Amino acid sequence: MNENVWSQVELFPKDRLREFQLNRLRHLLASAGRIKMYRRKFDECGIDPGRIAAIEEIRKLPLMRKEDLVRAYEDGSFHMEPGRVRRWHRTSGSTGTPVRVPDTQKSWLGYGDLAAAALFGMGIRKEDVVVALFGYGPFIAFWTYIEALNYIGACFVPAGALSTEQRVELIASFGATVLFSTPSYALQLGQTAHEMGIDLSKYLRLSVHAGEPCTPVIKKKLREALGMRPMDRLGTTETGGIAFECSQCSGIYHVQENHIIAEVMDPVTGEPTPPGKIGELIVTPLYRTEVPIIRFKTENLVKVAAIEKCTCGRTLLSLEETENGVVVQRLDNLVKVRGVLINPMAIAEVINAAKEIEEYQITIQSRDNHDEIIIKAELVSGLEILHDSLKSSLEDELKRKVLLRCEIEFVPSLPRSQEKAKRFVDLRKTKS
């Protein structure tokens, strides 16, 4: 028995794991057949889901996109009886129309076990005291973590409706050992604690982040600001958690294959992506039999790790961290500016590497029929003297990186949020 894993299924040989997944997939497909949207999809493709004989045959099933879910809830083809729904959550809408996601009691319990396995794999134990810093809104990420803490048996301290200063004091007074938050809010917390003269490294040993990219550069800043180990997790509101960062093997994220079927495939050809290569992540949660989501296109490009078995003992499919984090880029975030297709994450990488910048926002706007990229940036207090030289060096670096001129505009302050930071705004899309 391996006491460092939540479930022994995480250690199964590949053939046994595939058999385990196939049994759960058959149950999921039988449930999906009772829903109008899926019956229509299966009929359109001429597929009988009851005849799926191997896990690889899941590729015969149609892909699902976010817009499919939005349309299905609107037209009633994915109808959930109100008496069966126990929880509703919603996406942030940062990449389009917000999606409402229902959960029954059964699916929510499965969601909690999935999250508990991830938190346990990242190093949280029943001896920990955990503080979650988020606004208790409709976004799902941290709600599942609270549920998961009940499974693990760890102590949870609520911290909603408090100022950042009050939250710093809360961590110190309760001796919290683990922090849940977005990366940007954790950095703000560290700055506030420093100003208050409170050393949070005396208490915190671990932080778990979600909602925003957590790149190696951001993790380095978090370690410096808070003196603890930052850990990251990959997931979507539509599908739930997908992969967690291994506590024993830095830069490796384990896909929770005992709870989901994950495919990484070439977004153009649809062929499976081999180890060491990059492809789009397609996810089928196996535990959500009453609220089926089958072959969901996450729009996330990820890199498949070239390992069969991790040093931690897990045999699960693993993803490799890149300079952009576990998500190399999002397919729906690419934008065309002056005829050049750019990835805002490439701009963010340059800005995040600048220790002199506290917060930033990337804006694309059109002026006199000419597209402009403007980065509003807030300098670390006391470094205003670097204004001109830093502006010049960053603009030169950005032009080398994205092949377009980007203008740095320093501002006194930018808004902060405990939820997902809105760091990219395309004003061309919002202009009437």
KENU-643548 format. One line per field, with one value per residue (C-alpha): x, y, z; residue number from 1; residue in three letters; chain. Coordinates in Angstrom, 3 decimals, padded with zeros to 6 digits, always signed. Layout:
c1: (X	...);
c2: (Y	...);
c3: (Z	...);
seq: (NUM	...);
type: (ALA	...);
mol: (A	...);
END
This chain:
c1: (+000.000	+001.215	+000.102	+001.095	-001.822	-005.520	-006.619	-004.670	-006.206	-003.631	-000.993	-002.766	-000.848	-002.087	-004.106	-005.902	-006.548	-008.055	-010.387	-011.433	-012.144	-014.081	-016.513	-017.208	-017.488	-020.185	-022.201	-021.743	-022.885	-025.966	-026.910	-026.162	-028.534	-031.445	-030.649	-032.075	-028.890	-026.802	-029.368	-029.286	-025.469	-025.203	-027.817	-026.100	-022.837	-024.502	-023.004	-024.454	-022.644	-023.681	-021.331	-018.149	-015.805	-012.486	-011.509	-009.872	-013.281	-014.301	-012.814	-015.852	-018.056	-018.641	-016.717	-018.511	-017.792	-018.702	-021.278	-022.956	-023.584	-024.860	-027.275	-028.420	-029.348	-031.148	-033.234	-033.958	-032.207	-029.991	-032.806	-032.188	-035.207	-034.979	-035.561	-032.429	-030.047	-028.232	-025.752	-025.395	-022.089	-021.044	-017.940	-016.354	-017.182	-013.600	-013.523	-017.152	-020.704	-020.796	-021.830	-024.136	-023.162	-025.505	-024.580	-026.733	-025.901	-024.163	-022.054	-021.076	-019.849	-017.788	-016.453	-015.422	-013.526	-011.760	-010.684	-009.619	-007.333	-005.748	-005.212	-003.832	-001.495	-000.269	+000.583	-002.406	-003.051	-005.548	-003.095	-003.254	-005.139	-006.419	-007.541	-009.334	-009.247	-012.067	-015.360	-017.771	-019.410	-020.726	-017.276	-016.622	-012.873	-012.600	-016.027	-014.844	-011.733	-013.856	-015.797	-012.502	-011.148	-014.039	-012.894	-009.289	-010.220	-008.186	-009.239	-010.830	-010.977	-013.501	-012.080	-014.816	-015.893	-012.607	-010.077	-006.602	-005.193	-007.768	-006.915	-003.213	-004.112	-006.412	-003.621	-001.302	-003.841	-004.969	-001.491	-002.737	-000.411	-002.100	-003.492	-006.006	-006.192	-005.550	-001.826	-002.330	-004.225	-001.586	+001.052	-001.082	-001.446	+002.329	+002.876	+000.287	+001.816	+005.235	+003.806	+002.174	+005.439	+004.007	+006.128	+003.671	+006.479	+006.324	+002.942	+002.324	+004.129	+001.995	-000.340	-002.727	-003.706	-006.421	-008.234	-005.169	-002.000	+000.634	+003.876	+007.366	+008.053	+004.870	+005.740	+009.157	+007.524	+005.137	+007.986	+009.814	+006.711	+005.288	+008.130	+006.114	+005.743	+003.144	+001.222	-000.994	-004.011	-005.624	-009.381	-012.464	-015.875	-017.540	-015.510	-014.133	-010.550	-008.285	-004.692	-002.689	+000.957	+002.951	+004.420	+007.334	+008.238	+008.537	+006.947	+004.849	+001.029	-000.873	-004.145	-006.737	-007.506	-009.379	-012.009	-011.772	-010.784	-008.301	-007.272	-004.486	-004.770	-003.615	-006.268	-005.992	-005.749	-007.442	-004.676	-003.368	-000.387	+002.744	+004.861	+006.943	+004.570	+001.815	-001.881	-005.360	-006.778	-010.159	-011.879	-014.693	-015.518	-016.517	-018.090	-020.740	-023.129	-026.225	-024.772	-022.759	-020.063	-018.527	-015.349	-015.301	-012.887	-011.062	-009.296	-006.139	-002.942	-000.768	+002.495	+002.434	+005.209	+007.540	+007.274	+005.565	+005.665	+006.399	+008.861	+005.813	+004.588	+001.594	+001.072	-001.392	-001.052	+001.177	+001.599	+004.790	+005.032	+006.285	+007.359	+003.669	+002.617	+000.836	-001.340	+000.972	-001.711	-005.458	-006.757	-009.563	-007.175	-005.224	-005.947	-004.976	-003.387	-002.330	-002.387	-000.226	-001.685	-000.461	-000.856	-001.437	+000.403	+003.618	+003.177	+002.329	+005.509	+007.673	+005.762	+005.716	+009.494	+009.930	+010.330	+009.741	+006.088	+003.420	+000.285	-000.596	-003.355	-002.987	-005.349	-005.886	-007.691	-008.268	-007.389	-007.837	-008.322	-004.950	-004.709	-002.598	-001.340	-001.089	+000.131	-000.920	+001.569	+001.870	+005.402	+006.514	+006.416	+009.664	+010.838	+009.277	+012.783	+013.111	+010.166	+011.929	+014.642	+012.253	+009.686	+012.305	+013.741	+010.327	+009.061	+012.208	+011.788	+008.093	+008.808	+011.313	+008.821	+005.591	+007.010	+004.782	+005.256	+003.651	+003.338	+004.005	+001.902	+002.735	-000.238	-000.407	-002.539	-004.647	-007.693	-007.140	-009.525	-009.600	-011.254	-009.676	-007.764	-008.910	-005.508	-006.467	-009.052	-009.800	-011.698	-012.230	-014.750	-016.674	-016.874	-020.369);
c2: (+000.000	+003.468	+005.928	+008.929	+008.526	+009.106	+006.033	+002.948	+003.258	+006.013	+003.257	+000.787	-000.578	+000.980	-002.043	-002.325	+001.451	+001.308	-001.520	+000.537	+003.552	+001.496	+000.195	+003.723	+005.043	+002.487	+003.605	+007.252	+006.632	+004.739	+007.753	+010.203	+008.290	+009.531	+013.164	+014.696	+016.552	+013.379	+011.243	+013.817	+013.868	+010.080	+009.813	+012.488	+010.526	+007.154	+005.827	+003.330	+004.225	+000.894	-000.866	+000.861	-002.072	-000.348	+002.927	+004.069	+003.962	+007.080	+008.926	+007.814	+010.038	+013.675	+016.503	+018.996	+022.727	+025.409	+026.849	+023.410	+023.561	+027.141	+026.276	+023.030	+024.780	+027.516	+025.229	+022.671	+019.733	+019.404	+019.726	+019.176	+018.765	+021.447	+018.856	+016.937	+019.888	+020.515	+023.144	+025.595	+027.191	+029.403	+030.129	+033.575	+034.455	+035.594	+033.821	+034.286	+033.759	+032.430	+028.777	+027.549	+024.134	+022.048	+019.280	+016.633	+015.318	+012.300	+014.281	+016.799	+014.032	+012.666	+016.156	+016.372	+013.076	+014.246	+017.474	+015.614	+013.361	+016.443	+018.295	+015.150	+014.678	+018.255	+017.598	+018.621	+016.414	+016.319	+018.171	+021.283	+024.505	+025.940	+029.482	+030.066	+033.617	+034.065	+035.892	+032.981	+033.752	+031.365	+030.314	+026.705	+026.362	+026.909	+025.551	+022.089	+022.536	+023.231	+020.041	+018.180	+019.323	+017.472	+014.292	+014.790	+015.889	+019.107	+022.203	+025.022	+028.684	+030.853	+034.169	+035.736	+039.400	+040.446	+043.029	+041.892	+043.237	+041.256	+038.134	+038.530	+038.781	+035.750	+033.592	+034.612	+034.237	+030.756	+029.622	+028.644	+026.286	+026.251	+029.037	+028.807	+031.796	+033.092	+033.752	+037.513	+037.853	+035.820	+038.285	+041.163	+039.367	+038.987	+042.689	+043.669	+041.338	+042.889	+046.384	+045.199	+043.709	+040.169	+037.292	+034.756	+032.259	+031.488	+029.896	+029.002	+026.037	+025.526	+027.430	+026.033	+028.239	+028.256	+030.642	+032.183	+030.906	+029.963	+030.036	+029.235	+032.996	+033.576	+030.655	+032.168	+035.472	+033.657	+031.844	+035.136	+037.005	+034.390	+032.001	+028.859	+026.345	+027.283	+024.449	+024.618	+022.760	+022.562	+022.384	+023.916	+024.738	+022.588	+019.427	+019.917	+019.337	+017.696	+017.561	+018.489	+019.346	+016.482	+017.248	+014.890	+015.698	+019.395	+020.553	+017.395	+017.492	+014.226	+013.854	+012.258	+009.369	+007.365	+010.149	+011.343	+010.244	+012.699	+012.846	+015.069	+015.442	+017.543	+020.295	+020.135	+016.412	+015.005	+012.436	+011.533	+013.592	+011.535	+012.098	+015.267	+016.980	+019.586	+019.056	+020.101	+018.593	+016.853	+015.758	+013.357	+013.344	+009.795	+010.622	+013.001	+010.308	+012.398	+015.539	+014.046	+016.077	+013.933	+014.809	+018.471	+020.697	+022.636	+024.888	+024.306	+023.298	+021.151	+019.229	+015.471	+014.442	+011.747	+009.501	+006.140	+006.225	+009.142	+008.925	+009.233	+005.879	+007.159	+005.679	+008.365	+010.394	+013.347	+016.838	+018.867	+022.451	+024.979	+028.608	+029.521	+027.055	+023.748	+025.371	+026.285	+028.544	+028.757	+028.311	+030.826	+033.536	+034.044	+037.475	+039.130	+042.566	+044.375	+041.099	+039.263	+036.452	+036.912	+035.097	+037.467	+034.954	+035.821	+039.446	+038.362	+036.277	+039.361	+041.503	+038.807	+038.472	+042.150	+042.289	+046.033	+045.609	+044.950	+044.596	+045.001	+044.910	+044.261	+046.276	+046.140	+049.128	+050.711	+054.360	+055.941	+052.435	+051.386	+048.613	+049.363	+047.162	+049.076	+047.554	+049.501	+048.718	+049.536	+049.876	+048.460	+051.255	+053.250	+052.281	+055.208	+056.447	+053.518	+054.796	+055.773	+053.108	+050.274	+051.475	+051.436	+048.014	+046.367	+047.783	+046.508	+043.035	+042.902	+043.806	+040.939	+038.580	+039.340	+041.091	+044.109	+047.386	+047.386	+050.598	+050.564	+053.044	+053.331	+054.137	+054.912	+051.850	+049.114	+047.377	+044.192	+041.267	+038.098	+036.427	+035.780	+038.884	+040.385	+041.103	+041.068	+043.391	+043.631	+046.908	+046.251	+043.570	+045.721	+048.860	+049.435);
c3: (+000.000	-000.910	+001.782	-000.344	-002.757	-002.146	-004.110	-005.077	-008.571	-009.174	-009.097	-011.414	-014.421	-017.654	-018.800	-015.470	-015.416	-018.928	-017.862	-014.829	-017.068	-019.629	-017.013	-015.801	-019.376	-020.225	-017.215	-018.216	-021.802	-020.645	-018.549	-021.384	-023.668	-021.555	-022.414	-025.599	-026.542	-026.502	-028.299	-031.097	-031.170	-031.258	-034.028	-036.137	-035.979	-036.489	-033.253	-030.797	-027.526	-026.042	-028.467	-027.228	-026.570	-025.786	-024.173	-027.428	-029.143	-027.254	-030.240	-032.256	-030.099	-031.069	-029.441	-027.205	-027.189	-024.689	-027.097	-027.272	-023.530	-023.654	-026.469	-024.810	-021.564	-023.497	-025.727	-023.002	-024.684	-021.583	-019.067	-015.373	-013.111	-010.383	-007.644	-008.665	-008.825	-005.539	-006.727	-009.583	-010.518	-013.390	-015.434	-015.181	-018.782	-019.387	-022.770	-023.838	-022.601	-019.002	-018.772	-016.012	-014.629	-012.449	-010.030	-008.389	-004.946	-006.474	-008.940	-006.263	-003.967	-006.854	-007.471	-003.808	-003.977	-007.146	-005.413	-002.259	-004.318	-005.908	-002.618	-000.995	-003.964	-003.532	+000.094	+002.262	+005.301	+008.163	+010.419	+008.215	+008.927	+005.646	+004.769	+001.454	+000.107	-002.386	-002.654	-002.167	-005.526	-008.209	-009.472	-008.600	-008.001	-004.258	-003.337	-004.342	-002.198	+000.885	+000.170	-000.301	+003.071	+004.720	+002.973	+004.076	+007.591	+007.515	+009.454	+007.446	+008.528	+006.571	+005.386	+003.285	+003.495	+005.096	+003.994	+002.938	+006.228	+008.213	+006.271	+007.046	+010.744	+010.418	+008.985	+011.813	+014.621	+013.562	+012.515	+009.054	+007.202	+003.777	+001.604	-001.249	-003.628	-007.113	-007.708	-008.105	-004.840	-002.988	-004.194	-002.930	+000.401	+000.652	-000.049	+002.561	+005.147	+004.512	+005.035	+008.277	+009.531	+009.658	+008.376	+006.920	+006.279	+010.022	+009.403	+005.745	+004.217	+001.115	-001.182	-003.800	-006.717	-009.361	-011.670	-013.347	-015.055	-012.481	-014.451	-013.114	-012.922	-010.900	-008.603	-007.965	-007.020	-004.684	-002.941	-002.465	-001.270	+001.097	+001.850	+001.100	-001.717	-004.362	-006.037	-009.094	-010.417	-013.843	-014.317	-015.910	-014.462	-017.110	-016.419	-012.908	-011.877	-014.433	-013.197	-010.109	-009.600	-008.104	-004.678	-005.311	-008.914	-009.718	-012.969	-013.463	-013.381	-012.973	-014.883	-012.607	-014.930	-012.307	-012.395	-015.997	-019.489	-020.945	-024.585	-025.864	-029.610	-032.525	-032.879	-036.675	-037.469	-034.369	-033.980	-030.470	-029.325	-028.501	-025.351	-025.460	-027.908	-027.560	-028.233	-027.144	-023.963	-024.376	-021.153	-020.182	-016.436	-015.493	-012.120	-013.487	-014.730	-013.938	-015.562	-018.455	-020.181	-022.948	-024.884	-023.893	-025.834	-023.125	-025.692	-023.610	-025.361	-023.076	-023.338	-022.694	-020.301	-021.582	-018.518	-018.010	-014.224	-011.903	-009.012	-006.720	-008.060	-010.039	-013.499	-014.595	-017.776	-016.909	-018.324	-018.312	-017.107	-019.671	-019.370	-019.710	-017.028	-017.528	-020.218	-023.089	-024.540	-025.032	-028.553	-027.939	-026.701	-029.925	-031.417	-034.695	-034.457	-037.618	-039.512	-036.940	-034.810	-031.223	-027.936	-024.966	-022.772	-024.621	-023.540	-019.998	-019.831	-020.450	-017.941	-015.251	-015.501	-014.576	-010.794	-010.907	-011.972	-009.354	-011.532	-015.215	-017.815	-021.561	-023.751	-027.505	-028.979	-032.360	-032.937	-036.383	-037.848	-036.426	-033.805	-030.740	-027.901	-024.637	-021.363	-018.313	-015.548	-011.871	-010.536	-007.205	-004.654	-004.528	-008.023	-009.899	-010.695	-013.156	-015.197	-018.447	-018.612	-017.724	-020.277	-023.024	-022.155	-021.819	-025.102	-026.869	-025.328	-026.226	-029.853	-030.062	-028.449	-030.329	-033.432	-032.857	-031.029	-027.574	-025.586	-021.831	-019.898	-016.183	-013.952	-010.191	-009.414	-010.972	-009.462	-007.447	-007.129	-005.069	-008.075	-011.482	-012.547	-015.862	-017.376	-021.061	-022.625	-026.346	-026.694	-030.400	-029.459	-027.003	-029.129	-030.476);
seq: (1	2	3	4	5	6	7	8	9	10	11	12	13	14	15	16	17	18	19	20	21	22	23	24	25	26	27	28	29	30	31	32	33	34	35	36	37	38	39	40	41	42	43	44	45	46	47	48	49	50	51	52	53	54	55	56	57	58	59	60	61	62	63	64	65	66	67	68	69	70	71	72	73	74	75	76	77	78	79	80	81	82	83	84	85	86	87	88	89	90	91	92	93	94	95	96	97	98	99	100	101	102	103	104	105	106	107	108	109	110	111	112	113	114	115	116	117	118	119	120	121	122	123	124	125	126	127	128	129	130	131	132	133	134	135	136	137	138	139	140	141	142	143	144	145	146	147	148	149	150	151	152	153	154	155	156	157	158	159	160	161	162	163	164	165	166	167	168	169	170	171	172	173	174	175	176	177	178	179	180	181	182	183	184	185	186	187	188	189	190	191	192	193	194	195	196	197	198	199	200	201	202	203	204	205	206	207	208	209	210	211	212	213	214	215	216	217	218	219	220	221	222	223	224	225	226	227	228	229	230	231	232	233	234	235	236	237	238	239	240	241	242	243	244	245	246	247	248	249	250	251	252	253	254	255	256	257	258	259	260	261	262	263	264	265	266	267	268	269	270	271	272	273	274	275	276	277	278	279	280	281	282	283	284	285	286	287	288	289	290	291	292	293	294	295	296	297	298	299	300	301	302	303	304	305	306	307	308	309	310	311	312	313	314	315	316	317	318	319	320	321	322	323	324	325	326	327	328	329	330	331	332	333	334	335	336	337	338	339	340	341	342	343	344	345	346	347	348	349	350	351	352	353	354	355	356	357	358	359	360	361	362	363	364	365	366	367	368	369	370	371	372	373	374	375	376	377	378	379	380	381	382	383	384	385	386	387	388	389	390	391	392	393	394	395	396	397	398	399	400	401	402	403	404	405	406	407	408	409	410	411	412	413	414	415	416	417	418	419	420	421	422	423	424	425	426	427	428	429	430	431	432);
type: (MET	ASN	GLU	ASN	VAL	TRP	SER	GLN	VAL	GLU	LEU	PHE	PRO	LYS	ASP	ARG	LEU	ARG	GLU	PHE	GLN	LEU	ASN	ARG	LEU	ARG	HIS	LEU	LEU	ALA	SER	ALA	GLY	ARG	ILE	LYS	MET	TYR	ARG	ARG	LYS	PHE	ASP	GLU	CYS	GLY	ILE	ASP	PRO	GLY	ARG	ILE	ALA	ALA	ILE	GLU	GLU	ILE	ARG	LYS	LEU	PRO	LEU	MET	ARG	LYS	GLU	ASP	LEU	VAL	ARG	ALA	TYR	GLU	ASP	GLY	SER	PHE	HIS	MET	GLU	PRO	GLY	ARG	VAL	ARG	ARG	TRP	HIS	ARG	THR	SER	GLY	SER	THR	GLY	THR	PRO	VAL	ARG	VAL	PRO	ASP	THR	GLN	LYS	SER	TRP	LEU	GLY	TYR	GLY	ASP	LEU	ALA	ALA	ALA	ALA	LEU	PHE	GLY	MET	GLY	ILE	ARG	LYS	GLU	ASP	VAL	VAL	VAL	ALA	LEU	PHE	GLY	TYR	GLY	PRO	PHE	ILE	ALA	PHE	TRP	THR	TYR	ILE	GLU	ALA	LEU	ASN	TYR	ILE	GLY	ALA	CYS	PHE	VAL	PRO	ALA	GLY	ALA	LEU	SER	THR	GLU	GLN	ARG	VAL	GLU	LEU	ILE	ALA	SER	PHE	GLY	ALA	THR	VAL	LEU	PHE	SER	THR	PRO	SER	TYR	ALA	LEU	GLN	LEU	GLY	GLN	THR	ALA	HIS	GLU	MET	GLY	ILE	ASP	LEU	SER	LYS	TYR	LEU	ARG	LEU	SER	VAL	HIS	ALA	GLY	GLU	PRO	CYS	THR	PRO	VAL	ILE	LYS	LYS	LYS	LEU	ARG	GLU	ALA	LEU	GLY	MET	ARG	PRO	MET	ASP	ARG	LEU	GLY	THR	THR	GLU	THR	GLY	GLY	ILE	ALA	PHE	GLU	CYS	SER	GLN	CYS	SER	GLY	ILE	TYR	HIS	VAL	GLN	GLU	ASN	HIS	ILE	ILE	ALA	GLU	VAL	MET	ASP	PRO	VAL	THR	GLY	GLU	PRO	THR	PRO	PRO	GLY	LYS	ILE	GLY	GLU	LEU	ILE	VAL	THR	PRO	LEU	TYR	ARG	THR	GLU	VAL	PRO	ILE	ILE	ARG	PHE	LYS	THR	GLU	ASN	LEU	VAL	LYS	VAL	ALA	ALA	ILE	GLU	LYS	CYS	THR	CYS	GLY	ARG	THR	LEU	LEU	SER	LEU	GLU	GLU	THR	GLU	ASN	GLY	VAL	VAL	VAL	GLN	ARG	LEU	ASP	ASN	LEU	VAL	LYS	VAL	ARG	GLY	VAL	LEU	ILE	ASN	PRO	MET	ALA	ILE	ALA	GLU	VAL	ILE	ASN	ALA	ALA	LYS	GLU	ILE	GLU	GLU	TYR	GLN	ILE	THR	ILE	GLN	SER	ARG	ASP	ASN	HIS	ASP	GLU	ILE	ILE	ILE	LYS	ALA	GLU	LEU	VAL	SER	GLY	LEU	GLU	ILE	LEU	HIS	ASP	SER	LEU	LYS	SER	SER	LEU	GLU	ASP	GLU	LEU	LYS	ARG	LYS	VAL	LEU	LEU	ARG	CYS	GLU	ILE	GLU	PHE	VAL	PRO	SER	LEU	PRO	ARG	SER	GLN	GLU	LYS	ALA	LYS	ARG	PHE	VAL	ASP	LEU	ARG	LYS	THR	LYS	SER);
mol: (A	A	A	A	A	A	A	A	A	A	A	A	A	A	A	A	A	A	A	A	A	A	A	A	A	A	A	A	A	A	A	A	A	A	A	A	A	A	A	A	A	A	A	A	A	A	A	A	A	A	A	A	A	A	A	A	A	A	A	A	A	A	A	A	A	A	A	A	A	A	A	A	A	A	A	A	A	A	A	A	A	A	A	A	A	A	A	A	A	A	A	A	A	A	A	A	A	A	A	A	A	A	A	A	A	A	A	A	A	A	A	A	A	A	A	A	A	A	A	A	A	A	A	A	A	A	A	A	A	A	A	A	A	A	A	A	A	A	A	A	A	A	A	A	A	A	A	A	A	A	A	A	A	A	A	A	A	A	A	A	A	A	A	A	A	A	A	A	A	A	A	A	A	A	A	A	A	A	A	A	A	A	A	A	A	A	A	A	A	A	A	A	A	A	A	A	A	A	A	A	A	A	A	A	A	A	A	A	A	A	A	A	A	A	A	A	A	A	A	A	A	A	A	A	A	A	A	A	A	A	A	A	A	A	A	A	A	A	A	A	A	A	A	A	A	A	A	A	A	A	A	A	A	A	A	A	A	A	A	A	A	A	A	A	A	A	A	A	A	A	A	A	A	A	A	A	A	A	A	A	A	A	A	A	A	A	A	A	A	A	A	A	A	A	A	A	A	A	A	A	A	A	A	A	A	A	A	A	A	A	A	A	A	A	A	A	A	A	A	A	A	A	A	A	A	A	A	A	A	A	A	A	A	A	A	A	A	A	A	A	A	A	A	A	A	A	A	A	A	A	A	A	A	A	A	A	A	A	A	A	A	A	A	A	A	A	A	A	A	A	A	A	A	A	A	A	A	A	A	A	A	A	A	A	A	A	A	A	A	A	A	A	A	A	A	A	A	A	A	A	A	A	A	A	A	A	A	A	A	A	A	A	A	A	A	A	A	A	A	A	A	A	A	A	A	A	A	A	A	A	A	A);
END
